[in-house]
Amino acid sequence: MIYLVQIGIVAFIIQVQLLHLLRYHKTIAILGTTLSHALCDLLSFGFIMAIIFLSFTSAVYLMYHDIAAYATMTTAMGSQVTSKSLIHTHQ
């Protein structure tokens, strides 16, 4: 457990140093500016996609709740994300 914490701390320090170096790169600055201007549109898109995903998951849950991969709403969401249960047939 201590080993994992140490790896996490080292990874965090390396990422902070890398971000500090990239701050001065012109292309990264343009990307950051573009993302800051598009933040409202990206959040709106994410909200709409979350609604669509939840409605699709609810429909699949209501239709296939007897299959183990869709037994609960949580497992139905997980199955939708991984899509591995889409190729399995009901046995």
C-alpha positions in Angstrom: 0.0 0.0 0.0 2.8 2.4 0.9 4.4 1.6 -2.5 1.3 2.7 -4.3 1.1 6.0 -2.4 4.8 6.6 -3.3 4.2 5.9 -7.0 1.1 8.2 -6.9 3.1 11.1 -5.3 6.0 10.7 -7.8 3.5 10.6 -10.7 1.8 13.8 -9.4 5.1 15.6 -9.1 6.1 14.6 -12.6 2.8 15.8 -14.0 3.1 19.1 -12.3 6.6 19.6 -13.7 5.4 18.6 -17.2 2.5 21.0 -17.1 4.8 23.8 -15.9 7.1 23.1 -18.9 4.2 23.0 -21.4 2.8 26.3 -20.1 5.4 28.1 -22.2 4.7 26.1 -25.4 2.8 28.3 -27.9 0.7 25.4 -29.3 -0.4 24.3 -25.8 -1.4 27.9 -25.0 -3.5 28.1 -28.1 -5.2 24.8 -27.2 -5.9 26.0 -23.7 -7.4 29.3 -25.0 -9.6 27.4 -27.5 -10.8 25.0 -24.8 -11.6 27.9 -22.4 -13.6 29.6 -25.1 -15.5 26.4 -25.9 -16.1 25.4 -22.3 -19.8 26.4 -22.3 -20.5 24.5 -25.5 -18.6 21.4 -24.3 -20.6 21.4 -21.0 -23.9 21.7 -22.9 -22.9 18.9 -25.2 -21.9 16.7 -22.2 -25.1 17.4 -20.4 -27.2 16.4 -23.5 -25.1 13.3 -24.0 -25.6 12.3 -20.4 -29.4 12.6 -20.8 -29.3 10.5 -23.9 -27.1 7.9 -22.3 -29.3 7.6 -19.2 -32.5 7.4 -21.3 -31.0 4.7 -23.5 -29.7 2.8 -20.4 -33.1 3.1 -18.8 -34.8 1.7 -21.9 -32.3 -1.2 -22.1 -32.7 -1.9 -18.4 -36.5 -2.0 -18.8 -36.3 -4.4 -21.7 -33.6 -6.7 -20.6 -33.6 -6.6 -16.8 -33.7 -10.5 -16.6 -30.2 -10.7 -18.1 -27.4 -10.5 -15.5 -25.5 -7.8 -17.4 -28.6 -5.6 -17.1 -30.0 -6.7 -13.7 -29.6 -3.3 -12.1 -29.3 0.2 -13.5 -25.7 0.4 -12.4 -24.7 -2.8 -14.2 -26.7 -1.7 -17.2 -24.6 1.5 -17.4 -21.4 -0.5 -17.1 -22.5 -2.9 -19.8 -23.4 0.0 -22.1 -19.9 1.6 -21.6 -17.9 -1.6 -22.1 -20.3 -3.0 -24.7 -18.9 -6.5 -24.1 -22.4 -7.8 -23.2 -23.8 -6.7 -26.5 -22.1 -9.7 -28.3 -23.2 -12.3 -25.7 -26.5 -14.0 -26.3 -29.1 -14.8 -23.6 -28.4 -18.4 -22.3 
